[in-house]
């Protein structure tokens, strides 16, 4: 059975090595991605709201009779 502290240290060392391999976005890429996400969320939010209103009116029409 191995020492849990040694295993934890090995894990942290390996995580740090992987972090060094990864490529991080530039501030411009990060800003552009953020704008894309915000616009997409707004468009989907409007779509869901409109679909909700349409279905609400259809159900209200069908249940009124």
C-alpha positions in Angstrom: 0.0 0.0 0.0 1.4 3.4 -1.0 1.6 6.5 1.1 -1.5 8.6 0.4 0.6 11.8 0.8 3.0 10.6 -1.8 0.1 9.8 -4.1 -1.4 13.2 -3.6 2.0 14.9 -4.3 2.4 12.8 -7.5 -1.1 13.9 -8.6 -0.4 17.6 -8.0 2.9 17.3 -9.9 1.2 15.6 -12.8 -1.6 18.2 -12.9 1.0 21.0 -13.0 2.8 19.3 -15.9 -0.5 19.1 -17.8 -1.3 22.7 -17.1 2.0 23.7 -18.7 1.1 21.7 -21.9 -2.3 23.4 -22.3 -2.8 26.5 -24.4 -4.7 29.3 -22.7 -6.8 31.8 -24.7 -5.6 35.3 -25.2 -7.7 38.2 -23.8 -9.1 38.9 -27.3 -10.2 35.3 -27.8 -11.7 35.2 -24.3 -13.6 38.4 -25.0 -14.8 37.2 -28.4 -16.0 33.9 -26.9 -17.8 35.7 -24.1 -19.7 37.8 -26.6 -20.7 34.8 -28.6 -22.0 33.1 -25.5 -24.0 36.1 -24.4 -25.6 36.6 -27.8 -26.4 32.9 -28.1 -28.0 32.9 -24.6 -30.1 36.0 -25.5 -31.3 34.5 -28.8 -32.2 31.2 -27.2 -33.9 33.1 -24.4 -36.1 35.1 -26.8 -36.9 31.9 -28.7 -38.0 30.0 -25.6 -40.1 33.0 -24.4 -41.9 33.3 -27.7 -42.5 29.5 -27.9 -43.8 29.6 -24.3 -46.3 32.4 -25.2 -47.4 30.6 -28.3 -48.0 27.3 -26.5 -49.8 29.1 -23.7 -52.2 30.7 -26.1 -52.8 27.4 -27.9 -53.5 25.6 -24.6 -55.7 28.4 -23.4 -57.7 28.3 -26.7 -58.1 24.5 -26.5 -59.1 24.5 -22.8 -61.6 27.4 -23.1 -64.0 25.5 -25.3 
